[in-house]
């Protein structure tokens, strides 16, 4: 039994970063300024902070940029990876005390930022830039959802999406707690097919390869549907909002879903499963290495072109629905 346990945790390359970020966020007084000071203590100053106000409170949007040796931020042409931590909030106070399950997106995104920064400081600089975005709210509202409640954002979804997606992102990993469902029930994390301009493409072979080497087992895939990529203002079932960043970009988007073997509410506490979070963080770090060096593709451009000719501009129609919602507001 001891040997089996040791085998299951034999390579926790991002464990320290995940634990530090979880401890940082598990605080009723956490805000963007405290997160900024945390990263500044490591010498990282490429940090943007903005407080967003909504009908149900405030949240602090954060953006971290880790420059690459040949990244766009330095006048180079190496591709830029976006890592988005999607969530409603890291806490759902006053109803639920402590770090909630929904915090997974922020934990993984910030832990990946810390790991990539420490690598850079030690001399392992990536070729391209990495842009990490998420937001910090310790007292987000709880909203009904079946089979388990979600944690909502105090700020409307469109505003959050507009801040999460940076035009410089050439591909995006969208990280979200995906435990309140019955369709992907594995311990750890799973990845989605690629979505680009409203078309659900095949799962990237390159990303499957990275998943399998990080996890040491076959890839777990989230079975996303048209409902999951439909704008949130359309009243159809969404597994969650993991895929919605595609609405703000023409770049390919892949979801990194933190998962569990049973449905877990987004507002549940003591439900941030650290081993799975560490492996999801390691996956993001490995994708960052491979994508910015040109060794990882999120999709096949030729197949995308063929499907676009067959199905037309689905993305344009869906974005019109989204704009119509904004104009109505």
SULNOR-V661435 format. One record per residue. RES is the residue in one letter. SS is DSSP state (H for helix, E for strand, L for the rest). OMEGA is omega as a letter, one per 40 degrees, with the letter a starting at -180 (* if undefined). Layout:
RES SS OMEGA
RES SS OMEGA
This chain:
X L i
X H i
X H i
X H i
X H i
X H i
X H a
X H a
X L a
X L a
X L i
X L a
X L a
X L a
X H a
X H a
X H i
X H a
X H a
X H a
X H i
X H i
X H i
X H a
X H a
X L a
X L a
X L a
X L a
X L i
X L a
X H a
X H i
X H i
X H i
X H i
X H i
X H a
X H i
X H i
X L i
X L i
X L a
X L a
X L i
X L a
X E i
X E a
X E i
X E i
X E i
X E a
X E i
X E a
X L a
X L i
X E a
X E i
X E a
X E i
X E i
X E i
X E i
X E i
X E i
X E a
X L i
X L a
X L i
X L a
X L a
X H a
X H i
X H i
X L a
X L a
X L i
X L a
X L a
X L i
X E i
X E i
X E a
X E i
X E a
X L i
X L i
X L i
X L i
X L i
X L i
X E i
X L e
X L a
X L a
X E a
X L i
X L a
X L a
X E i
X H a
X H a
X H a
X H a
X H i
X H a
X H a
X H a
X H a
X H i
X H i
X H i
X H a
X H i
X H a
X H i
X H i
X H i
X H a
X H a
X H i
X H i
X L i
X L a
X L i
X L i
X L a
X L i
X L i
X E i
X E a
X E i
X E i
X E i
X E a
X E i
X L a
X L a
X E a
X L i
X L i
X E a
X E a
X L i
X L i
X L e
X L a
X L a
X L i
X E i
X E a
X L i
X L i
X L a
X L a
X L a
X H a
X H i
X H i
X H a
X H a
X H i
X H a
X H a
X L i
X L a
X L a
X L a
X L i
X L i
X E a
X E i
X E a
X E a
X E a
X E i
X E a
X L a
X L a
X L a
X L i
X L a
X L i
X L a
X L i
X L i
X L i
X E i
X E i
X E i
X E a
X E i
X L i
X L i
X E i
X E i
X L i
X L i
X E i
X E a
X L i
X L i
X L a
X L i
X H i
X H i
X H i
X H i
X H i
X H i
X H a
X H i
X H i
X H a
X H a
X L i
X L a
X L a
X L i
X L a
X E i
X E a
X L a
X L a
X L i
X H i
X H a
X H i
X H i
X L i
X L a
X L a
X L i
X L a
X L i
X L a
X L i
X L i
X L i
X L a
X L a
X L a
X L a
X H i
X H a
X H a
X H a
X H a
X L i
X L i
X L i
X E a
X E i
X E i
X E i
X E a
X E i
X E a
X E i
X L a
X L i
X L i
X L a
X L i
X L i
X L a
X L a
X L i
X E a
X L a
X L i
X L a
X L a
X H a
X H i
X H i
X H i
X H a
X H i
X H i
X H i
X H i
X H i
X H i
X H a
X H i
X H i
X H i
X H a
X H a
X H a
X H i
X L i
X L a
X L a
X L i
X L i
X L a
X L i
X L a
X H a
X H i
X H i
X H i
X H i
X H a
X H i
X H i
X H a
X H a
X H a
X L a
X L i
X H a
X H i
X H a
X H a
X H i
X H i
X H i
X H a
X H i
X H i
X H i
X H a
X H i
X H i
X H i
X L *
